[in-house]
């Protein structure tokens, strides 16, 4: 998602939520993925936590 934002532009949050549920993901995981997409749609950046930046 963070490397290919253009690919995610036409995809809605509800489509992602539906697909994740269909794949059997845990509700917390679904909320996490949907939250990332919502933030991206709002124009916000995806920032990795500082502890992982130098990994």
mmCIF entry with sequence, helices, sheets and N, C-alpha, C, O atoms, coordinates in Angstrom:
data_MODEL
# 
_entry.id   MODEL 
# 
_entity.id                         1 
_entity.type                       polymer 
_entity.pdbx_number_of_molecules   1 
# 
_entity_poly.entity_id                      1 
_entity_poly.type                           'polypeptide(L)' 
_entity_poly.nstd_linkage                   no 
_entity_poly.nstd_monomer                   no 
_entity_poly.pdbx_seq_one_letter_code       
;(UNK)(UNK)(UNK)(UNK)(UNK)(UNK)(UNK)(UNK)(UNK)(UNK)(UNK)(UNK)(UNK)(UNK)(UNK)(UNK)
(UNK)(UNK)(UNK)(UNK)(UNK)(UNK)(UNK)(UNK)(UNK)(UNK)(UNK)(UNK)(UNK)(UNK)(UNK)(UNK)
(UNK)(UNK)(UNK)(UNK)(UNK)(UNK)(UNK)(UNK)(UNK)(UNK)(UNK)(UNK)(UNK)(UNK)(UNK)(UNK)
(UNK)(UNK)(UNK)(UNK)(UNK)(UNK)(UNK)
;
_entity_poly.pdbx_seq_one_letter_code_can   XXXXXXXXXXXXXXXXXXXXXXXXXXXXXXXXXXXXXXXXXXXXXXXXXXXXXXX 
_entity_poly.pdbx_strand_id                 A 
# 
loop_
_entity_poly_seq.entity_id 
_entity_poly_seq.num 
_entity_poly_seq.mon_id 
_entity_poly_seq.hetero 
1 1  UNK n 
1 2  UNK n 
1 3  UNK n 
1 4  UNK n 
1 5  UNK n 
1 6  UNK n 
1 7  UNK n 
1 8  UNK n 
1 9  UNK n 
1 10 UNK n 
1 11 UNK n 
1 12 UNK n 
1 13 UNK n 
1 14 UNK n 
1 15 UNK n 
1 16 UNK n 
1 17 UNK n 
1 18 UNK n 
1 19 UNK n 
1 20 UNK n 
1 21 UNK n 
1 22 UNK n 
1 23 UNK n 
1 24 UNK n 
1 25 UNK n 
1 26 UNK n 
1 27 UNK n 
1 28 UNK n 
1 29 UNK n 
1 30 UNK n 
1 31 UNK n 
1 32 UNK n 
1 33 UNK n 
1 34 UNK n 
1 35 UNK n 
1 36 UNK n 
1 37 UNK n 
1 38 UNK n 
1 39 UNK n 
1 40 UNK n 
1 41 UNK n 
1 42 UNK n 
1 43 UNK n 
1 44 UNK n 
1 45 UNK n 
1 46 UNK n 
1 47 UNK n 
1 48 UNK n 
1 49 UNK n 
1 50 UNK n 
1 51 UNK n 
1 52 UNK n 
1 53 UNK n 
1 54 UNK n 
1 55 UNK n 
# 
_struct_asym.id          A 
_struct_asym.entity_id   1 
# 
loop_
_struct_conf.conf_type_id 
_struct_conf.id 
_struct_conf.pdbx_PDB_helix_id 
_struct_conf.beg_label_comp_id 
_struct_conf.beg_label_asym_id 
_struct_conf.beg_label_seq_id 
_struct_conf.pdbx_beg_PDB_ins_code 
_struct_conf.end_label_comp_id 
_struct_conf.end_label_asym_id 
_struct_conf.end_label_seq_id 
_struct_conf.pdbx_end_PDB_ins_code 
_struct_conf.beg_auth_comp_id 
_struct_conf.beg_auth_asym_id 
_struct_conf.beg_auth_seq_id 
_struct_conf.end_auth_comp_id 
_struct_conf.end_auth_asym_id 
_struct_conf.end_auth_seq_id 
_struct_conf.pdbx_PDB_helix_class 
_struct_conf.details 
_struct_conf.pdbx_PDB_helix_length 
HELX_P HELX_P1 AA1 UNK A 5  ? UNK A 8  ? UNK A 5  UNK A 8  1 ? 4  
HELX_P HELX_P2 AA2 UNK A 13 ? UNK A 22 ? UNK A 13 UNK A 22 1 ? 10 
HELX_P HELX_P3 AA3 UNK A 27 ? UNK A 41 ? UNK A 27 UNK A 41 1 ? 15 
HELX_P HELX_P4 AA4 UNK A 50 ? UNK A 52 ? UNK A 50 UNK A 52 5 ? 3  
# 
_struct_conf_type.id          HELX_P 
_struct_conf_type.criteria    ? 
_struct_conf_type.reference   ? 
# 
loop_
_atom_site.group_PDB 
_atom_site.id 
_atom_site.type_symbol 
_atom_site.label_atom_id 
_atom_site.label_alt_id 
_atom_site.label_comp_id 
_atom_site.label_asym_id 
_atom_site.label_entity_id 
_atom_site.label_seq_id 
_atom_site.pdbx_PDB_ins_code 
_atom_site.Cartn_x 
_atom_site.Cartn_y 
_atom_site.Cartn_z 
_atom_site.occupancy 
_atom_site.B_iso_or_equiv 
_atom_site.pdbx_formal_charge 
_atom_site.auth_seq_id 
_atom_site.auth_comp_id 
_atom_site.auth_asym_id 
_atom_site.auth_atom_id 
_atom_site.pdbx_PDB_model_num 
ATOM 1   N N  . UNK A 1 1  ? 0.827   -1.187  0.000  1.00 0.00 ? 1  UNK A N  1 
ATOM 2   C CA . UNK A 1 1  ? 0.000   0.000   0.000  1.00 0.00 ? 1  UNK A CA 1 
ATOM 3   C C  . UNK A 1 1  ? 0.870   1.250   0.000  1.00 0.00 ? 1  UNK A C  1 
ATOM 4   O O  . UNK A 1 1  ? 0.572   2.201   -0.722 1.00 0.00 ? 1  UNK A O  1 
ATOM 5   N N  . UNK A 1 2  ? 1.920   1.271   0.778  1.00 0.00 ? 2  UNK A N  1 
ATOM 6   C CA . UNK A 1 2  ? 2.715   2.487   0.849  1.00 0.00 ? 2  UNK A CA 1 
ATOM 7   C C  . UNK A 1 2  ? 3.579   2.688   -0.391 1.00 0.00 ? 2  UNK A C  1 
ATOM 8   O O  . UNK A 1 2  ? 3.974   3.819   -0.673 1.00 0.00 ? 2  UNK A O  1 
ATOM 9   N N  . UNK A 1 3  ? 3.885   1.631   -1.139 1.00 0.00 ? 3  UNK A N  1 
ATOM 10  C CA . UNK A 1 3  ? 4.718   1.776   -2.329 1.00 0.00 ? 3  UNK A CA 1 
ATOM 11  C C  . UNK A 1 3  ? 3.927   2.032   -3.599 1.00 0.00 ? 3  UNK A C  1 
ATOM 12  O O  . UNK A 1 3  ? 4.468   2.605   -4.544 1.00 0.00 ? 3  UNK A O  1 
ATOM 13  N N  . UNK A 1 4  ? 2.677   1.632   -3.653 1.00 0.00 ? 4  UNK A N  1 
ATOM 14  C CA . UNK A 1 4  ? 1.853   1.755   -4.858 1.00 0.00 ? 4  UNK A CA 1 
ATOM 15  C C  . UNK A 1 4  ? 0.510   2.398   -4.528 1.00 0.00 ? 4  UNK A C  1 
ATOM 16  O O  . UNK A 1 4  ? -0.533  1.757   -4.661 1.00 0.00 ? 4  UNK A O  1 
ATOM 17  N N  . UNK A 1 5  ? 0.529   3.648   -4.103 1.00 0.00 ? 5  UNK A N  1 
ATOM 18  C CA . UNK A 1 5  ? -0.700  4.334   -3.717 1.00 0.00 ? 5  UNK A CA 1 
ATOM 19  C C  . UNK A 1 5  ? -1.689  4.462   -4.871 1.00 0.00 ? 5  UNK A C  1 
ATOM 20  O O  . UNK A 1 5  ? -2.900  4.473   -4.652 1.00 0.00 ? 5  UNK A O  1 
ATOM 21  N N  . UNK A 1 6  ? -1.184  4.559   -6.087 1.00 0.00 ? 6  UNK A N  1 
ATOM 22  C CA . UNK A 1 6  ? -2.059  4.719   -7.255 1.00 0.00 ? 6  UNK A CA 1 
ATOM 23  C C  . UNK A 1 6  ? -2.960  3.495   -7.421 1.00 0.00 ? 6  UNK A C  1 
ATOM 24  O O  . UNK A 1 6  ? -4.116  3.626   -7.823 1.00 0.00 ? 6  UNK A O  1 
ATOM 25  N N  . UNK A 1 7  ? -2.444  2.325   -7.119 1.00 0.00 ? 7  UNK A N  1 
ATOM 26  C CA . UNK A 1 7  ? -3.246  1.102   -7.242 1.00 0.00 ? 7  UNK A CA 1 
ATOM 27  C C  . UNK A 1 7  ? -4.416  1.086   -6.268 1.00 0.00 ? 7  UNK A C  1 
ATOM 28  O O  . UNK A 1 7  ? -5.450  0.483   -6.556 1.00 0.00 ? 7  UNK A O  1 
ATOM 29  N N  . UNK A 1 8  ? -4.270  1.730   -5.138 1.00 0.00 ? 8  UNK A N  1 
ATOM 30  C CA . UNK A 1 8  ? -5.299  1.720   -4.106 1.00 0.00 ? 8  UNK A CA 1 
ATOM 31  C C  . UNK A 1 8  ? -6.330  2.839   -4.280 1.00 0.00 ? 8  UNK A C  1 
ATOM 32  O O  . UNK A 1 8  ? -7.349  2.850   -3.588 1.00 0.00 ? 8  UNK A O  1 
ATOM 33  N N  . UNK A 1 9  ? -6.081  3.767   -5.184 1.00 0.00 ? 9  UNK A N  1 
ATOM 34  C CA . UNK A 1 9  ? -6.980  4.916   -5.356 1.00 0.00 ? 9  UNK A CA 1 
ATOM 35  C C  . UNK A 1 9  ? -8.423  4.520   -5.697 1.00 0.00 ? 9  UNK A C  1 
ATOM 36  O O  . UNK A 1 9  ? -9.346  5.081   -5.105 1.00 0.00 ? 9  UNK A O  1 
ATOM 37  N N  . UNK A 1 10 ? -8.662  3.580   -6.624 1.00 0.00 ? 10 UNK A N  1 
ATOM 38  C CA . UNK A 1 10 ? -10.055 3.256   -6.964 1.00 0.00 ? 10 UNK A CA 1 
ATOM 39  C C  . UNK A 1 10 ? -10.742 2.312   -5.977 1.00 0.00 ? 10 UNK A C  1 
ATOM 40  O O  . UNK A 1 10 ? -11.943 2.072   -6.100 1.00 0.00 ? 10 UNK A O  1 
ATOM 41  N N  . UNK A 1 11 ? -10.022 1.783   -5.020 1.00 0.00 ? 11 UNK A N  1 
ATOM 42  C CA . UNK A 1 11 ? -10.582 0.803   -4.095 1.00 0.00 ? 11 UNK A CA 1 
ATOM 43  C C  . UNK A 1 11 ? -11.179 1.513   -2.886 1.00 0.00 ? 11 UNK A C  1 
ATOM 44  O O  . UNK A 1 11 ? -10.542 2.379   -2.287 1.00 0.00 ? 11 UNK A O  1 
ATOM 45  N N  . UNK A 1 12 ? -12.408 1.140   -2.533 1.00 0.00 ? 12 UNK A N  1 
ATOM 46  C CA . UNK A 1 12 ? -13.079 1.779   -1.399 1.00 0.00 ? 12 UNK A CA 1 
ATOM 47  C C  . UNK A 1 12 ? -12.756 1.043   -0.109 1.00 0.00 ? 12 UNK A C  1 
ATOM 48  O O  . UNK A 1 12 ? -12.302 -0.101  -0.116 1.00 0.00 ? 12 UNK A O  1 
ATOM 49  N N  . UNK A 1 13 ? -13.001 1.722   0.983  1.00 0.00 ? 13 UNK A N  1 
ATOM 50  C CA . UNK A 1 13 ? -12.770 1.156   2.306  1.00 0.00 ? 13 UNK A CA 1 
ATOM 51  C C  . UNK A 1 13 ? -13.694 -0.052  2.524  1.00 0.00 ? 13 UNK A C  1 
ATOM 52  O O  . UNK A 1 13 ? -13.278 -1.057  3.101  1.00 0.00 ? 13 UNK A O  1 
ATOM 53  N N  . UNK A 1 14 ? -14.926 0.050   2.070  1.00 0.00 ? 14 UNK A N  1 
ATOM 54  C CA . UNK A 1 14 ? -15.871 -1.051  2.243  1.00 0.00 ? 14 UNK A CA 1 
ATOM 55  C C  . UNK A 1 14 ? -15.472 -2.282  1.435  1.00 0.00 ? 14 UNK A C  1 
ATOM 56  O O  . UNK A 1 14 ? -15.704 -3.409  1.873  1.00 0.00 ? 14 UNK A O  1 
ATOM 57  N N  . UNK A 1 15 ? -14.879 -2.084  0.269  1.00 0.00 ? 15 UNK A N  1 
ATOM 58  C CA . UNK A 1 15 ? -14.397 -3.222  -0.515 1.00 0.00 ? 15 UNK A CA 1 
ATOM 59  C C  . UNK A 1 15 ? -13.299 -3.969  0.236  1.00 0.00 ? 15 UNK A C  1 
ATOM 60  O O  . UNK A 1 15 ? -13.274 -5.200  0.256  1.00 0.00 ? 15 UNK A O  1 
ATOM 61  N N  . UNK A 1 16 ? -12.406 -3.222  0.844  1.00 0.00 ? 16 UNK A N  1 
ATOM 62  C CA . UNK A 1 16 ? -11.316 -3.831  1.607  1.00 0.00 ? 16 UNK A CA 1 
ATOM 63  C C  . UNK A 1 16 ? -11.874 -4.559  2.829  1.00 0.00 ? 16 UNK A C  1 
ATOM 64  O O  . UNK A 1 16 ? -11.463 -5.679  3.132  1.00 0.00 ? 16 UNK A O  1 
ATOM 65  N N  . UNK A 1 17 ? -12.803 -3.924  3.521  1.00 0.00 ? 17 UNK A N  1 
ATOM 66  C CA . UNK A 1 17 ? -13.399 -4.541  4.708  1.00 0.00 ? 17 UNK A CA 1 
ATOM 67  C C  . UNK A 1 17 ? -14.098 -5.859  4.332  1.00 0.00 ? 17 UNK A C  1 
ATOM 68  O O  . UNK A 1 17 ? -13.947 -6.865  5.026  1.00 0.00 ? 17 UNK A O  1 
ATOM 69  N N  . UNK A 1 18 ? -14.855 -5.845  3.242  1.00 0.00 ? 18 UNK A N  1 
ATOM 70  C CA . UNK A 1 18 ? -15.565 -7.039  2.789  1.00 0.00 ? 18 UNK A CA 1 
ATOM 71  C C  . UNK A 1 18 ? -14.603 -8.155  2.403  1.00 0.00 ? 18 UNK A C  1 
ATOM 72  O O  . UNK A 1 18 ? -14.815 -9.310  2.770  1.00 0.00 ? 18 UNK A O  1 
ATOM 73  N N  . UNK A 1 19 ? -13.551 -7.820  1.668  1.00 0.00 ? 19 UNK A N  1 
ATOM 74  C CA . UNK A 1 19 ? -12.579 -8.822  1.226  1.00 0.00 ? 19 UNK A CA 1 
ATOM 75  C C  . UNK A 1 19 ? -11.829 -9.423  2.423  1.00 0.00 ? 19 UNK A C  1 
ATOM 76  O O  . UNK A 1 19 ? -11.616 -10.634 2.477  1.00 0.00 ? 19 UNK A O  1 
ATOM 77  N N  . UNK A 1 20 ? -11.435 -8.587  3.369  1.00 0.00 ? 20 UNK A N  1 
ATOM 78  C CA . UNK A 1 20 ? -10.731 -9.085  4.553  1.00 0.00 ? 20 UNK A CA 1 
ATOM 79  C C  . UNK A 1 20 ? -11.619 -10.037 5.351  1.00 0.00 ? 20 UNK A C  1 
ATOM 80  O O  . UNK A 1 20 ? -11.154 -11.075 5.820  1.00 0.00 ? 20 UNK A O  1 
ATOM 81  N N  . UNK A 1 21 ? -12.886 -9.688  5.503  1.00 0.00 ? 21 UNK A N  1 
ATOM 82  C CA . UNK A 1 21 ? -13.813 -10.568 6.218  1.00 0.00 ? 21 UNK A CA 1 
ATOM 83  C C  . UNK A 1 21 ? -14.005 -11.875 5.457  1.00 0.00 ? 21 UNK A C  1 
ATOM 84  O O  . UNK A 1 21 ? -14.074 -12.940 6.071  1.00 0.00 ? 21 UNK A O  1 
ATOM 85  N N  . UNK A 1 22 ? -14.091 -11.811 4.131  1.00 0.00 ? 22 UNK A N  1 
ATOM 86  C CA . UNK A 1 22 ? -14.256 -13.011 3.313  1.00 0.00 ? 22 UNK A CA 1 
ATOM 87  C C  . UNK A 1 22 ? -13.048 -13.936 3.436  1.00 0.00 ? 22 UNK A C  1 
ATOM 88  O O  . UNK A 1 22 ? -13.180 -15.155 3.328  1.00 0.00 ? 22 UNK A O  1 
ATOM 89  N N  . UNK A 1 23 ? -11.869 -13.353 3.663  1.00 0.00 ? 23 UNK A N  1 
ATOM 90  C CA . UNK A 1 23 ? -10.654 -14.141 3.819  1.00 0.00 ? 23 UNK A CA 1 
ATOM 91  C C  . UNK A 1 23 ? -10.514 -14.721 5.229  1.00 0.00 ? 23 UNK A C  1 
ATOM 92  O O  . UNK A 1 23 ? -9.600  -15.498 5.504  1.00 0.00 ? 23 UNK A O  1 
ATOM 93  N N  . UNK A 1 24 ? -11.434 -14.332 6.116  1.00 0.00 ? 24 UNK A N  1 
ATOM 94  C CA . UNK A 1 24 ? -11.428 -14.884 7.468  1.00 0.00 ? 24 UNK A CA 1 
ATOM 95  C C  . UNK A 1 24 ? -10.495 -14.192 8.429  1.00 0.00 ? 24 UNK A C  1 
ATOM 96  O O  . UNK A 1 24 ? -10.087 -14.783 9.429  1.00 0.00 ? 24 UNK A O  1 
ATOM 97  N N  . UNK A 1 25 ? -10.149 -12.956 8.149  1.00 0.00 ? 25 UNK A N  1 
ATOM 98  C CA . UNK A 1 25 ? -9.253  -12.220 9.042  1.00 0.00 ? 25 UNK A CA 1 
ATOM 99  C C  . UNK A 1 25 ? -9.941  -11.912 10.367 1.00 0.00 ? 25 UNK A C  1 
ATOM 100 O O  . UNK A 1 25 ? -11.164 -11.782 10.435 1.00 0.00 ? 25 UNK A O  1 
ATOM 101 N N  . UNK A 1 26 ? -9.139  -11.800 11.405 1.00 0.00 ? 26 UNK A N  1 
ATOM 102 C CA . UNK A 1 26 ? -9.622  -11.425 12.733 1.00 0.00 ? 26 UNK A CA 1 
ATOM 103 C C  . UNK A 1 26 ? -10.149 -9.986  12.658 1.00 0.00 ? 26 UNK A C  1 
ATOM 104 O O  . UNK A 1 26 ? -9.565  -9.154  11.963 1.00 0.00 ? 26 UNK A O  1 
ATOM 105 N N  . UNK A 1 27 ? -11.245 -9.685  13.363 1.00 0.00 ? 27 UNK A N  1 
ATOM 106 C CA . UNK A 1 27 ? -11.811 -8.321  13.308 1.00 0.00 ? 27 UNK A CA 1 
ATOM 107 C C  . UNK A 1 27 ? -10.819 -7.207  13.631 1.00 0.00 ? 27 UNK A C  1 
ATOM 108 O O  . UNK A 1 27 ? -10.889 -6.127  13.043 1.00 0.00 ? 27 UNK A O  1 
ATOM 109 N N  . UNK A 1 28 ? -9.903  -7.458  14.555 1.00 0.00 ? 28 UNK A N  1 
ATOM 110 C CA . UNK A 1 28 ? -8.902  -6.431  14.895 1.00 0.00 ? 28 UNK A CA 1 
ATOM 111 C C  . UNK A 1 28 ? -7.978  -6.171  13.700 1.00 0.00 ? 28 UNK A C  1 
ATOM 112 O O  . UNK A 1 28 ? -7.618  -5.026  13.427 1.00 0.00 ? 28 UNK A O  1 
ATOM 113 N N  . UNK A 1 29 ? -7.599  -7.239  12.990 1.00 0.00 ? 29 UNK A N  1 
ATOM 114 C CA . UNK A 1 29 ? -6.758  -7.099  11.802 1.00 0.00 ? 29 UNK A CA 1 
ATOM 115 C C  . UNK A 1 29 ? -7.466  -6.352  10.691 1.00 0.00 ? 29 UNK A C  1 
ATOM 116 O O  . UNK A 1 29 ? -6.863  -5.537  9.993  1.00 0.00 ? 29 UNK A O  1 
ATOM 117 N N  . UNK A 1 30 ? -8.758  -6.637  10.530 1.00 0.00 ? 30 UNK A N  1 
ATOM 118 C CA . UNK A 1 30 ? -9.557  -5.933  9.522  1.00 0.00 ? 30 UNK A CA 1 
ATOM 119 C C  . UNK A 1 30 ? -9.589  -4.446  9.830  1.00 0.00 ? 30 UNK A C  1 
ATOM 120 O O  . UNK A 1 30 ? -9.397  -3.617  8.941  1.00 0.00 ? 30 UNK A O  1 
ATOM 121 N N  . UNK A 1 31 ? -9.830  -4.110  11.090 1.00 0.00 ? 31 UNK A N  1 
ATOM 122 C CA . UNK A 1 31 ? -9.873  -2.696  11.492 1.00 0.00 ? 31 UNK A CA 1 
ATOM 123 C C  . UNK A 1 31 ? -8.536  -2.006  11.256 1.00 0.00 ? 31 UNK A C  1 
ATOM 124 O O  . UNK A 1 31 ? -8.505  -0.837  10.871 1.00 0.00 ? 31 UNK A O  1 
ATOM 125 N N  . UNK A 1 32 ? -7.431  -2.712  11.481 1.00 0.00 ? 32 UNK A N  1 
ATOM 126 C CA . UNK A 1 32 ? -6.107  -2.142  11.264 1.00 0.00 ? 32 UNK A CA 1 
ATOM 127 C C  . UNK A 1 32 ? -5.882  -1.821  9.795  1.00 0.00 ? 32 UNK A C  1 
ATOM 128 O O  . UNK A 1 32 ? -5.457  -0.716  9.459  1.00 0.00 ? 32 UNK A O  1 
ATOM 129 N N  . UNK A 1 33 ? -6.164  -2.776  8.919  1.00 0.00 ? 33 UNK A N  1 
ATOM 130 C CA . UNK A 1 33 ? -5.975  -2.572  7.477  1.00 0.00 ? 33 UNK A CA 1 
ATOM 131 C C  . UNK A 1 33 ? -6.892  -1.468  6.964  1.00 0.00 ? 33 UNK A C  1 
ATOM 132 O O  . UNK A 1 33 ? -6.461  -0.608  6.195  1.00 0.00 ? 33 UNK A O  1 
ATOM 133 N N  . UNK A 1 34 ? -8.138  -1.488  7.382  1.00 0.00 ? 34 UNK A N  1 
ATOM 134 C CA . UNK A 1 34 ? -9.095  -0.467  6.949  1.00 0.00 ? 34 UNK A CA 1 
ATOM 135 C C  . UNK A 1 34 ? -8.667  0.909   7.458  1.00 0.00 ? 34 UNK A C  1 
ATOM 136 O O  . UNK A 1 34 ? -8.823  1.909   6.757  1.00 0.00 ? 34 UNK A O  1 
ATOM 137 N N  . UNK A 1 35 ? -8.133  0.958   8.663  1.00 0.00 ? 35 UNK A N  1 
ATOM 138 C CA . UNK A 1 35 ? -7.642  2.229   9.207  1.00 0.00 ? 35 UNK A CA 1 
ATOM 139 C C  . UNK A 1 35 ? -6.505  2.800   8.381  1.00 0.00 ? 35 UNK A C  1 
ATOM 140 O O  . UNK A 1 35 ? -6.448  4.007   8.146  1.00 0.00 ? 35 UNK A O  1 
ATOM 141 N N  . UNK A 1 36 ? -5.583  1.923   7.933  1.00 0.00 ? 36 UNK A N  1 
ATOM 142 C CA . UNK A 1 36 ? -4.490  2.387   7.074  1.00 0.00 ? 36 UNK A CA 1 
ATOM 143 C C  . UNK A 1 36 ? -5.033  2.971   5.776  1.00 0.00 ? 36 UNK A C  1 
ATOM 144 O O  . UNK A 1 36 ? -4.574  4.021   5.325  1.00 0.00 ? 36 UNK A O  1 
ATOM 145 N N  . UNK A 1 37 ? -6.010  2.294   5.175  1.00 0.00 ? 37 UNK A N  1 
ATOM 146 C CA . UNK A 1 37 ? -6.575  2.778   3.916  1.00 0.00 ? 37 UNK A CA 1 
ATOM 147 C C  . UNK A 1 37 ? -7.333  4.093   4.115  1.00 0.00 ? 37 UNK A C  1 
ATOM 148 O O  . UNK A 1 37 ? -7.230  5.002   3.291  1.00 0.00 ? 37 UNK A O  1 
ATOM 149 N N  . UNK A 1 38 ? -8.089  4.192   5.199  1.00 0.00 ? 38 UNK A N  1 
ATOM 150 C CA . UNK A 1 38 ? -8.820  5.439   5.484  1.00 0.00 ? 38 UNK A CA 1 
ATOM 151 C C  . UNK A 1 38 ? -7.853  6.606   5.605  1.00 0.00 ? 38 UNK A C  1 
ATOM 152 O O  . UNK A 1 38 ? -8.094  7.682   5.057  1.00 0.00 ? 38 UNK A O  1 
ATOM 153 N N  . UNK A 1 39 ? -6.763  6.391   6.323  1.00 0.00 ? 39 UNK A N  1 
ATOM 154 C CA . UNK A 1 39 ? -5.778  7.460   6.498  1.00 0.00 ? 39 UNK A CA 1 
ATOM 155 C C  . UNK A 1 39 ? -5.167  7.856   5.161  1.00 0.00 ? 39 UNK A C  1 
ATOM 156 O O  . UNK A 1 39 ? -4.953  9.041   4.902  1.00 0.00 ? 39 UNK A O  1 
ATOM 157 N N  . UNK A 1 40 ? -4.886  6.872   4.312  1.00 0.00 ? 40 UNK A N  1 
ATOM 158 C CA . UNK A 1 40 ? -4.318  7.156   2.997  1.00 0.00 ? 40 UNK A CA 1 
ATOM 159 C C  . UNK A 1 40 ? -5.306  7.942   2.144  1.00 0.00 ? 40 UNK A C  1 
ATOM 160 O O  . UNK A 1 40 ? -4.912  8.859   1.425  1.00 0.00 ? 40 UNK A O  1 
ATOM 161 N N  . UNK A 1 41 ? -6.591  7.589   2.220  1.00 0.00 ? 41 UNK A N  1 
ATOM 162 C CA . UNK A 1 41 ? -7.629  8.287   1.455  1.00 0.00 ? 41 UNK A CA 1 
ATOM 163 C C  . UNK A 1 41 ? -7.795  9.729   1.933  1.00 0.00 ? 41 UNK A C  1 
ATOM 164 O O  . UNK A 1 41 ? -8.167  10.604  1.151  1.00 0.00 ? 41 UNK A O  1 
ATOM 165 N N  . UNK A 1 42 ? -7.522  9.975   3.202  1.00 0.00 ? 42 UNK A N  1 
ATOM 166 C CA . UNK A 1 42 ? -7.602  11.324  3.764  1.00 0.00 ? 42 UNK A CA 1 
ATOM 167 C C  . UNK A 1 42 ? -6.382  12.170  3.408  1.00 0.00 ? 42 UNK A C  1 
ATOM 168 O O  . UNK A 1 42 ? -6.331  13.361  3.715  1.00 0.00 ? 42 UNK A O  1 
ATOM 169 N N  . UNK A 1 43 ? -5.400  11.541  2.756  1.00 0.00 ? 43 UNK A N  1 
ATOM 170 C CA . UNK A 1 43 ? -4.207  12.278  2.363  1.00 0.00 ? 43 UNK A CA 1 
ATOM 171 C C  . UNK A 1 43 ? -3.090  12.228  3.390  1.00 0.00 ? 43 UNK A C  1 
ATOM 172 O O  . UNK A 1 43 ? -2.079  12.917  3.252  1.00 0.00 ? 43 UNK A O  1 
ATOM 173 N N  . UNK A 1 44 ? -3.271  11.420  4.407  1.00 0.00 ? 44 UNK A N  1 
ATOM 174 C CA . UNK A 1 44 ? -2.240  11.308  5.429  1.00 0.00 ? 44 UNK A CA 1 
ATOM 175 C C  . UNK A 1 44 ? -1.195  10.298  5.001  1.00 0.00 ? 44 UNK A C  1 
ATOM 176 O O  . UNK A 1 44 ? -1.470  9.413   4.191  1.00 0.00 ? 44 UNK A O  1 
ATOM 177 N N  . UNK A 1 45 ? 0.000   10.433  5.546  1.00 0.00 ? 45 UNK A N  1 
ATOM 178 C CA . UNK A 1 45 ? 1.110   9.549   5.198  1.00 0.00 ? 45 UNK A CA 1 
ATOM 179 C C  . UNK A 1 45 ? 1.151   8.350   6.123  1.00 0.00 ? 45 UNK A C  1 
ATOM 180 O O  . UNK A 1 45 ? 0.693   8.405   7.264  1.00 0.00 ? 45 UNK A O  1 
ATOM 181 N N  . UNK A 1 46 ? 1.710   7.262   5.607  1.00 0.00 ? 46 UNK A N  1 
ATOM 182 C CA . UNK A 1 46 ? 1.942   6.073   6.407  1.00 0.00 ? 46 UNK A CA 1 
ATOM 183 C C  . UNK A 1 46 ? 3.332   6.181   6.988  1.00 0.00 ? 46 UNK A C  1 
ATOM 184 O O  . UNK A 1 46 ? 4.315   6.162   6.247  1.00 0.00 ? 46 UNK A O  1 
ATOM 185 N N  . UNK A 1 47 ? 3.435   6.292   8.296  1.00 0.00 ? 47 UNK A N  1 
ATOM 186 C CA . UNK A 1 47 ? 4.721   6.427   8.965  1.00 0.00 ? 47 UNK A CA 1 
ATOM 187 C C  . UNK A 1 47 ? 5.011   5.179   9.790  1.00 0.00 ? 47 UNK A C  1 
ATOM 188 O O  . UNK A 1 47 ? 4.212   4.780   10.636 1.00 0.00 ? 47 UNK A O  1 
ATOM 189 N N  . UNK A 1 48 ? 6.140   4.584   9.537  1.00 0.00 ? 48 UNK A N  1 
ATOM 190 C CA . UNK A 1 48 ? 6.572   3.428   10.303 1.00 0.00 ? 48 UNK A CA 1 
ATOM 191 C C  . UNK A 1 48 ? 7.040   3.906   11.666 1.00 0.00 ? 48 UNK A C  1 
ATOM 192 O O  . UNK A 1 48 ? 7.634   4.978   11.785 1.00 0.00 ? 48 UNK A O  1 
ATOM 193 N N  . UNK A 1 49 ? 6.772   3.106   12.697 1.00 0.00 ? 49 UNK A N  1 
ATOM 194 C CA . UNK A 1 49 ? 7.214   3.483   14.031 1.00 0.00 ? 49 UNK A CA 1 
ATOM 195 C C  . UNK A 1 49 ? 8.724   3.631   14.053 1.00 0.00 ? 49 UNK A C  1 
ATOM 196 O O  . UNK A 1 49 ? 9.429   2.921   13.336 1.00 0.00 ? 49 UNK A O  1 
ATOM 197 N N  . UNK A 1 50 ? 9.213   4.526   14.850 1.00 0.00 ? 50 UNK A N  1 
ATOM 198 C CA . UNK A 1 50 ? 10.647  4.857   14.854 1.00 0.00 ? 50 UNK A CA 1 
ATOM 199 C C  . UNK A 1 50 ? 11.531  3.647   15.153 1.00 0.00 ? 50 UNK A C  1 
ATOM 200 O O  . UNK A 1 50 ? 12.668  3.603   14.684 1.00 0.00 ? 50 UNK A O  1 
ATOM 201 N N  . UNK A 1 51 ? 11.054  2.675   15.909 1.00 0.00 ? 51 UNK A N  1 
ATOM 202 C CA . UNK A 1 51 ? 11.882  1.528   16.244 1.00 0.00 ? 51 UNK A CA 1 
ATOM 203 C C  . UNK A 1 51 ? 12.167  0.653   15.022 1.00 0.00 ? 51 UNK A C  1 
ATOM 204 O O  . UNK A 1 51 ? 13.124  -0.121  15.039 1.00 0.00 ? 51 UNK A O  1 
ATOM 205 N N  . UNK A 1 52 ? 11.359  0.758   13.963 1.00 0.00 ? 52 UNK A N  1 
ATOM 206 C CA . UNK A 1 52 ? 11.551  -0.058  12.768 1.00 0.00 ? 52 UNK A CA 1 
ATOM 207 C C  . UNK A 1 52 ? 12.267  0.672   11.632 1.00 0.00 ? 52 UNK A C  1 
ATOM 208 O O  . UNK A 1 52 ? 12.613  0.048   10.629 1.00 0.00 ? 52 UNK A O  1 
ATOM 209 N N  . UNK A 1 53 ? 12.489  1.928   11.763 1.00 0.00 ? 53 UNK A N  1 
ATOM 210 C CA . UNK A 1 53 ? 13.086  2.711   10.657 1.00 0.00 ? 53 UNK A CA 1 
ATOM 211 C C  . UNK A 1 53 ? 14.484  2.239   10.279 1.00 0.00 ? 53 UNK A C  1 
ATOM 212 O O  . UNK A 1 53 ? 14.834  2.233   9.099  1.00 0.00 ? 53 UNK A O  1 
ATOM 213 N N  . UNK A 1 54 ? 15.277  1.848   11.251 1.00 0.00 ? 54 UNK A N  1 
ATOM 214 C CA . UNK A 1 54 ? 16.658  1.461   10.975 1.00 0.00 ? 54 UNK A CA 1 
ATOM 215 C C  . UNK A 1 54 ? 16.804  -0.045  10.785 1.00 0.00 ? 54 UNK A C  1 
ATOM 216 O O  . UNK A 1 54 ? 17.923  -0.545  10.668 1.00 0.00 ? 54 UNK A O  1 
ATOM 217 N N  . UNK A 1 55 ? 15.702  -0.768  10.754 1.00 0.00 ? 55 UNK A N  1 
ATOM 218 C CA . UNK A 1 55 ? 15.767  -2.225  10.653 1.00 0.00 ? 55 UNK A CA 1 
ATOM 219 C C  . UNK A 1 55 ? 16.198  -2.651  9.263  1.00 0.00 ? 55 UNK A C  1 
ATOM 220 O O  . UNK A 1 55 ? 16.309  -3.846  8.991  1.00 0.00 ? 55 UNK A O  1 
# 
